[in-house]
């Protein structure tokens, strides 16, 4: 799977059930449903979920909260645009799916 396939899947009513929860959260984010994306990763403790959680708070404009989740994920702040960060997260999660 690649990022183009994820984008092509955006015409589905929901992300494929066999995708990881963090990848599903990014799918919902791409659909414009921040709240649903956030609810999927809000309680997860994996580094991947915490990185997505950080991205979502950065997108929300809560930088202090994003910084907290970046630290929990063991990552430094990704200073590119939000769209570039989304792509990097998707690509990393898709690699984990393979």
Long-range contacts (C-beta under 8 A, 24 or more apart in sequence): 1-94, 1-97, 1-98, 2-94, 3-87, 3-90, 3-91, 3-94, 6-30, 6-90, 6-94, 19-97, 20-48, 20-93, 20-96, 20-97, 21-49, 22-46, 22-48, 22-49, 22-51, 22-52, 22-89, 22-93, 23-90, 23-93, 23-94, 23-97, 25-49, 25-52, 25-56, 26-52, 26-86, 26-89, 26-90, 26-93, 29-56, 29-59, 29-86, 30-86, 34-59, 34-60, 47-73, 47-74, 47-75, 48-73, 48-92, 48-93, 48-96, 51-75, 51-89, 52-89, 52-93, 55-82, 55-85, 55-86, 55-89, 58-82, 58-85
